[in-house]
């Protein structure tokens, strides 16, 4: 059971991500789509050589194929990948044109609304003041909380987890593995298996990226890679 839910999607995504990351590095370098610290000054840029961005491409491709190899596509899963595809394309455009942060914020809201429209939402949270949970029965409340959480997550990761080589993929991989392990609590309910598959596929995808993002990094996650991590 653990092999099916955890190891297979993790290894599959790891292999795909590693291969596509290597190809992305070659393509970005050949097209001159690299981040030069001498050209674009930023306090977080400590690299001294030109480094390509584009980390969102291998992440999306790896999760897409690793997940769909094990689970059936339903409306919520389709919504997740439609939103992820939008973030990947936006990430590629940002790698080339460095789009406005307001546009990126708007895209985050649009992606979150797609998720809500496909039936995914926060219907309850743990009670911080005691035992039990706090239910949200009003659909509008569930939708608003979900949008705020997704948009906050994408921006938090992009702004706070990309300061060091290997930091973003490492943190994301650990978080995804933890979420996958927690999903084992409901392993007897087959309807919860997609959560485990996606979590371990996500971990494998960022694990593959991390192989090329460790010091000295050969590729940056870019906005797309960071947004997909928070997404």
C-alpha positions in Angstrom: 0.0 0.0 0.0 2.8 2.5 0.9 4.7 1.5 -2.2 1.6 2.2 -4.3 0.6 5.5 -2.7 4.0 6.9 -1.9 7.1 5.4 -3.5 5.8 4.9 -7.0 4.5 8.5 -7.6 7.5 9.9 -5.8 10.1 8.0 -7.9 8.2 8.6 -11.1 8.0 12.3 -10.5 11.6 12.5 -9.4 12.8 10.9 -12.7 10.6 13.0 -14.9 11.5 16.2 -13.0 15.2 15.5 -13.2 15.2 14.8 -16.9 13.0 17.8 -17.8 15.0 20.1 -15.5 18.2 19.2 -17.4 16.5 19.9 -20.7 15.0 23.2 -19.5 18.5 24.4 -18.4 19.8 23.6 -21.9 16.9 25.3 -23.7 16.9 28.4 -21.5 20.6 28.8 -21.9 20.4 28.4 -25.7 17.7 31.1 -25.8 19.5 33.4 -23.5 16.8 33.3 -20.9 19.1 33.6 -17.9 19.1 35.7 -14.8 22.2 37.9 -14.6 22.9 39.5 -11.2 25.0 42.2 -12.9 22.2 43.2 -15.1 19.2 43.0 -12.7 20.2 44.2 -9.3 18.4 42.7 -6.4 19.4 42.1 -2.7 18.5 38.4 -2.9 20.7 37.8 -6.0 24.0 36.4 -4.7 24.9 34.4 -7.8 27.8 35.6 -9.8 27.1 33.7 -13.1 24.1 33.7 -15.4 21.5 31.2 -14.1 18.4 30.2 -16.1 15.0 30.3 -14.4 12.1 28.2 -15.6 11.8 25.8 -12.6 8.0 25.7 -13.0 8.2 23.8 -16.3 9.7 20.5 -14.9 7.6 20.8 -11.8 4.3 20.9 -13.7 5.2 18.2 -16.2 6.5 15.8 -13.5 3.4 16.3 -11.3 1.0 16.0 -14.3 2.3 12.7 -15.6 3.2 11.2 -12.2 -0.3 12.0 -10.8 -2.4 11.0 -13.9 -0.5 7.7 -14.1 -2.1 6.6 -10.8 -5.4 8.4 -10.3 -8.6 9.1 -12.3 -9.2 12.6 -13.5 -12.4 14.1 -12.0 -13.5 17.7 -11.7 -11.4 18.7 -8.7 -8.3 17.1 -10.2 -8.9 18.7 -13.5 -9.3 22.1 -11.8 -6.0 21.6 -10.0 -4.2 21.0 -13.2 -5.9 23.8 -15.1 -4.8 26.2 -12.5 -1.3 24.7 -12.4 -1.0 25.0 -16.2 -1.9 28.7 -15.9 0.8 29.3 -13.3 3.4 27.4 -15.4 2.6 29.5 -18.5 2.6 32.7 -16.5 5.9 31.6 -15.0 7.4 31.2 -18.5 6.2 34.6 -19.5 7.6 36.1 -16.3 11.0 34.4 -17.1 11.0 36.3 -20.4 9.2 39.6 -19.7 9.3 40.0 -15.9 5.6 40.7 -15.7 4.0 43.1 -13.1 3.5 41.8 -9.6 -0.1 43.1 -9.8 -0.7 40.8 -12.8 0.8 37.9 -10.9 -1.5 38.6 -8.0 -4.5 38.7 -10.3 -3.5 35.4 -11.8 -3.3 33.9 -8.4 -6.8 35.0 -7.6 -8.1 33.6 -10.9 -6.4 30.3 -10.3 -7.9 30.1 -6.8 -11.3 30.9 -8.2 -11.0 28.0 -10.6 -10.2 25.7 -7.7 -13.3 26.8 -5.9 -15.4 26.5 -9.0 -14.3 22.9 -9.3 -15.6 22.0 -5.9 -12.5 22.3 -3.7 -12.7 24.4 -0.6 -12.0 24.8 3.1 -15.1 23.5 4.8 -13.7 23.4 8.3 -10.6 24.1 10.4 -9.4 22.7 13.7 -10.6 24.6 16.7 -7.5 26.6 18.0 -9.2 27.1 21.4 -10.0 23.5 22.1 -11.0 20.2 20.6 -13.1 19.6 17.6 -13.4 21.6 14.4 -15.1 24.8 13.3 -17.5 24.2 10.4 -18.1 26.7 7.6 -21.5 25.9 6.2 -21.9 29.0 4.1 -20.5 28.4 0.6 -19.4 32.0 0.3 -17.3 31.7 3.4 -15.7 28.5 2.2 -14.9 30.1 -1.2 -13.5 33.3 0.3 -11.3 31.4 2.8 -10.0 29.1 0.0 -9.1 32.0 -2.3 -7.3 33.9 0.5 -5.4 30.7 1.6 -4.2 29.8 -1.9 -3.2 33.4 -2.8 -1.5 33.8 0.5 0.4 30.5 0.1 1.7 31.3 -3.4 2.9 34.8 -2.4 4.3 33.6 1.0 6.4 30.9 -0.7 7.6 33.2 -3.5 8.7 35.9 -1.1 9.9 33.9 1.8 11.3 30.6 0.7 13.6 31.5 -2.2 16.6 33.2 -0.6 19.1 30.3 -0.7 20.1 27.7 -3.2 18.0 24.6 -2.8 15.7 26.3 -0.2 12.5 26.3 -2.1 12.5 22.8 -3.5 13.9 21.4 -0.2 11.2 23.0 2.0 8.4 22.1 -0.5 9.6 18.5 -0.7 9.6 18.1 3.1 6.1 19.8 3.4 4.7 17.5 0.6 6.1 14.4 2.3 4.5 15.4 5.6 1.2 16.0 3.9 1.4 12.7 2.2 2.2 10.9 5.5 -0.7 12.6 7.2 -3.0 11.4 4.5 -2.3 7.8 5.5 -4.7 8.4 8.5 -7.5 8.0 6.0 -5.9 5.3 3.9 -8.9 3.0 4.3 -11.0 5.5 2.4 -10.1 5.2 -1.3 -11.5 8.6 -2.1 -8.6 10.2 -0.1 -5.9 8.4 -2.1 -5.6 11.2 -4.7 -4.3 13.4 -1.8 -1.5 11.0 -1.2 -0.6 10.5 -4.8 -0.5 14.3 -5.5 1.5 15.0 -2.3 4.2 12.4 -3.1 4.3 13.3 -6.8 4.8 16.9 -5.7 7.7 15.8 -3.4 9.3 13.9 -6.2 9.0 16.8 -8.6 10.7 19.3 -6.3 13.2 16.6 -5.4 14.2 16.4 -9.0 14.5 20.2 -9.3 16.5 20.4 -6.1 19.3 18.2 -7.6 20.0 21.2 -10.0 19.1 23.9 -7.5 21.6 23.1 -4.8 24.7 25.3 -4.4 25.9 26.3 -6.9 22.5 26.4 -8.5 22.2 25.6 -12.2 18.5 26.7 -12.4 16.2 28.9 -10.4 12.6 28.0 -9.6 11.4 31.3 -11.0 8.0 32.7 -10.2 6.3 29.7 -11.7 8.2 27.2 -9.5 7.5 29.3 -6.4 3.8 29.8 -7.2 3.3 26.1 -7.9 4.9 25.3 -4.5 2.5 27.6 -2.7 -0.4 26.4 -4.8 
